[in-house]
Structures are given as C-alpha cells and as structure tokens.
Amino acid sequence: HETAQIANDFARSIAMLPCTVVSEPNSGLSHARQKGIDTARYEYLLFCDDDNWLDPGYISIAVRIMDAQPSIAALGGLGEPVCEIEPPDWFRKFQGYYATGQQGERSGDITAGKGYVFGAGSVYRRAALQFLFNNGFRNLLEDRKGNSLTSGGDVEICKAFKLAGFKIWYDEKMKFSHFIPKERLTWDYIIKLHKGYIDSFSILYSYSLLERSKEKPSGPWRKDLMIYGYLFFRHGLRFRKYNKITLPIYKLFFHYRLQLVKVLLKRGSIMKNVKHITDSKWFKEKNPQLQ
C-alpha cells in the first residue's frame, strides 16, 4: 500500500535524473509493464522488479549490446539468487523457476535455443515492441496477478519477437541479484508454479508449433503428443527407483507430463490459438530491420 509513496520518495532522491512515477489501476505484472511501455520516452526499456538489484555497469553493457545489433529485441542477464534462508537441496535443479542462473550455454544469440529471457532484468527495444503492438499484437497470457502464479507474458512477447524475425540475446556479464524470500523456498510453491506453467502451456505451445513449422503446424503436435505420452508411462514405471529426496521431484515431473498430455489432447484450442497468431498482421509482416 506504500508503494506509491516509496516510489515518489525515491524519485525525489535522484532529482538529477529524469524520473516519473505513474499509477496503473489494473493489478498484475502485465498491466504494470504495459503502463511502463506506454509511458517510456527512450529507445531501450529495462524491467527491474523490486526484488532485483543490478550490478554496476549493467545498463552500460546493455546499451552497448543493443546499439551494436539493431535486430536484438530482448536482452537478458545472469540472475544470481540471494535467498533469505539456506535454500533446500532441490533449489539448484529449479533455480530457473526463480529467474536465476544462466540463460544460455554462453553469451550471445539464444533465439534458436531457449528463445526467451527472464522478465527480471530484461531489456527491450522500444521499436520492436511498437512494431508488434502497432500491428495488432496483444498478449494472450497475463503474468502473475495477486495470488495467482500463472505466468508467461514475457515469454509470449519473446516468442512473438522470434516469429517476427527479431533476435533474443543473453550476456553473462550483465549480472543482477534476485532476492528470494523464505516463503518461496518451499515445495508447495514449486507445485503452484508448475500449475501456473500448465495453465499457460497451450498458448505458449501454439507459438512453438509455428516456430518449428509455419507451413504445417499440426505436424509437430502429433510428434509431441507421442513423446509426452511415452515419457508419462516411462516415468510411472520407474517410481520405486528413487530415494526420499528425489522422489517428490520425480512425482512432480510425472504429474507434469500427465497434464501436458491432457493439454495436447485438446487440439482444437491449440489450433485456435495458432489461427489467432497467423491471422495477425505482425506475424505476416517482416522485422523492419531485415528489409
């Protein structure tokens, strides 16, 4: 409730820099970021959440990279976790869920690999965002809102960038710390995150189908259904081979595979999303930097 006051106090404390505090009545991360995009006056937009601390030089490195390659639409850095308590044994396996860890094997173009960057600490090119929104792009997904852990809005934008011909980039020299409170370092929180991912899967998967086959997007769907189905049955037969530490993780992945199979079986909703994307002007147009 004190966010506005804290933000205004901060703005006054750095009077030598232009700083504007704006209000967004609609709750949720997606609405807040959209407000920032609409309000921004400069070419590069940095999304730094209240639990992110940027290393010195983060912004200057980002500007050099974006200046050097106009086709980069989204740029991300290396998130280092700062946990309120000693993290559990399983944390490293799931650190990507907390927007921490490497986003590529090495610094550089990750468009064809991971294909997106964490929303935390991300840098966007305003012209690329304007290209999408001016040509009819609207998020099918919303990011976290209230107690809901449904996410993927930032991933969806990156996938749209990729389909439109822009690049997604990662640089490990851009380091930031990400504070993780003790309430999030629980197994229940991981389970809720998984539920959020499953809820967003059918939409993000629609983009993935088009990334792999724009001509016949239904082809990869059949193959993926077989793969996830196979993994579901294989995981189910191997439960007894895991000890007490890894069994909860294995059960989670087993459940996750089952839910993905269920989503894939709903082919109609996936193809509806595909049609929505392919009918959009931004999908049919080329990245202006490639012309």
N, C-alpha and C positions, 0 to 999 in steps of 0.2 A: 504493500500500500504506500510505501515511502519512496518508491522508485523514481517518481517524477521529481520529488524534492532533492533526492541524491543526485539525479542527473543534472538538475539546474545548478546545484552547488558545484558540481564538477565543471560544468561549462564556464561558470564564473571564475573558477580557479585557474583556467588556462585561457585567459582573456586575450593573449597574444595570438591565438589560433582561432579561425572561424569555427564556431561550434553551435549547432542548432538542436534544441530539444523539441521533439514533436510528439503528439499523442495519437494513439490508434485505439479506437473504442472496441474493435473486434478482437477477442482474445485469440491466442495461438501464435506459434512461431512464424507460420507462413504469412499471416496478416502483418506481423511486425516487420518482416523482411520486405514485403511488398511496399510497405509505407516508406521504408528506407530507400528502396529503389526509386520510388516516385519523388522523394524529397532531394535525393543526391544531386549535386551540381557538377561533379567531376567525372572523369572517364573511368576511373577504377573504383570499385566498391569493395570494401573489406567488411566481412561479417565477424565481429569479435563478440562472443557471448560474455555474460557477466562472470562466468567461471573460467574464462580463458585469459592467460597472461602472455603477451607476445614478447619474445626476446628482442633486445636492441638490434636494430638492423633488419627486422622482419619486413617492415614496409619498404625500405630502400631496396632490398633484394627483390621483392615482388614487383616494384616499379621497373627495375632493370629488365626483368624477365618479360614482363608484359610489353614494354617498349620495344624489345628486340624481336618479338614474334607476334605480329598483329592477329594471327589466326587463333591464338590462345583465348578461349572464352572463360575458362575456370582454372584457377591455380590453387593448390593446397600445399600445406607444410607438414612437418613432422610433429605430431602431438605427443607430449611426454606426460604420463599420468602423475598426478600429485594426490595421493589417497589420504583421506582423513584418518584412516586406521590401516593397520597392516593388511594388505589385500589377501584374499583367500588363495588356495593352491591353484584354483582353476582360472585365476584372473588373466594370466598371460594368454591363455587359449582364446579368451573372449575380449581382449583389450580393444580390438577393432570396433566392438559394440559401443565403446565409450569414446569414440573418435580419437583414439590414440594409437601410436605405432606407425610403422612405415606404410605408405600408400602405394609403393611400387618397389620392385627389386632394386632400382636405382633411380636417381633423379632424372627427370626427362618426361617425354611424352607417354602418358598412360591411357590414351584414348582407346587403343585396341586391347588393352589389358583390363585393368579394373574399370576404367571407363567413367569414373566419377571421383570427386573429392569430398571429404568430410565437410559438412556445413560449418563446423567450428574452424575459425581461422581462414575461411575461404575468401578468395579474391575473384571478383567477376569483372568482365569487361562490359561497361555500360552499353556500348554499341551493339554487342552481341545480344544482350538482354532486350534492348529496344527492337532489334531485328525480330526476335521471337514474338514479343508482345504486340508489336505493330502489325504482325502478320497472323494474328489470331490465336497465339498460344495462351492457354490457360491451364494451370495445374489441375490435374485430375485428383491429385493427392494433397492432403493437408499434413503439415508437420505437427509435432506434439502440441496438444491443447489441453490445458487443465491436467487432470489425472490420466488422460489417455496417452499411451505410448506409441500410437500409430505414427509412423514416420515415413520418410521417403520423398518429401517435396523437393529437397535439394538434389537428391539422386535423379529425380524425374527431370529437373532442369538440365542436369549434365547429360542425360540420355538424349534430350531434345537437341542440345548443342551438337552432340555427336552425329545425330541423324541429319542435322542441317549443315554439317561439314566443318564445324569448328573443332579445335583441339582442347583436350583436358591435360593439364600438366601438374607435375609434382616436383618439389625441390626440398631435399632433406636439410638444406642449410636454413630454411625458414622454420625455425623451431618455436613452439609455443607450449606452455604448460596448461594442462586441463585438470582442474580440481574436481575430485570425485568424492562426494560425501559418503559417510558410512551407510546411509540408507540405501544407496545404490549398489553397495558391495555385498549383495545378498543373492542367493539362488532364486528367490521369488521374483526379484527384479529382472533377472535374466529370462525367466519364463515369461514375464509380462512383455519384455522386449521381443521375444520370439513371436508372441501372439500379434504384436504390432506389425512385425515383418510379414507374417502370413496374411494379415488383413490388407496389406499393400501389394502383395505379390502379383496378383492378377494384372494390375495396372503396369507395374514395372516390367513384368514379363512380356507384356504386349510390345513395349519398346524394344526389348531384347530380341523378340522374334523378327522385328523389322531391321535390327542391326545385322542379323545373320542372313536374312533372306527377304529382300524387299519385293521380289517378284512373286514368290510363293511362301508367304509367312506361315502357312499351316504345316509345311513340311517339318521344320524343327520341333513343332509342338508334338507331333506323333513320336518322334525320337525321344524327346524329353519325358513324355509320359511313360515310355518303356523303361528309361533309365531310372526315374524316381520310383517306379513300381518295383523294379529289381532291387534297388537299394533298400526299400522298405522291407521287403521279405528277407533279404540277406541280414539286415540288422536285427530283425526279430528272432532269427535263428541263433544269434551269437551272444545273447544277453548274459548267459551264465559264465562267460569267459572274462568278465570284467570285475575288478575289485571294488571295494566300497567307495573309493574316491572317484573312479571313472564311471561307475555305473549310472549315477544321476546324469552325467553329461551324455552318456550313450542313450539313455532313455529319452532325453530331450531331443537328440537328433533323430531318434526313431519316430517320435511323435511328429517332429517337424516334417519328415519325409511323408508320413501318412497324410498330413494336412495339405502338402503340396500336391500329392496325387489327387486329393479331393478337389482342389482348385483347378487342376489341369483337366479334370473330367468335365468341368463346366466350360466347355469350349466356346459356347455361344457368347458368354460375357467377355471372354478374351478377344474373340474376333470382332465384337462390337467396339472394344477399345482400339483395336488395330484400325478399324474403319474410321473412327474418330480422328486418329492421328494422320492417316494417309489422306483424308479429305481436307486437312488443314493447309492453309497457304504456306506457312513456314516450312512444312515438310516438302512441298513441291518446289519451293524456291531454293536457290543456292546461297551459301555463305557469300556475302558481298566481297570478302577478302579473296575468294577463289576465282572471281570473274576477271 
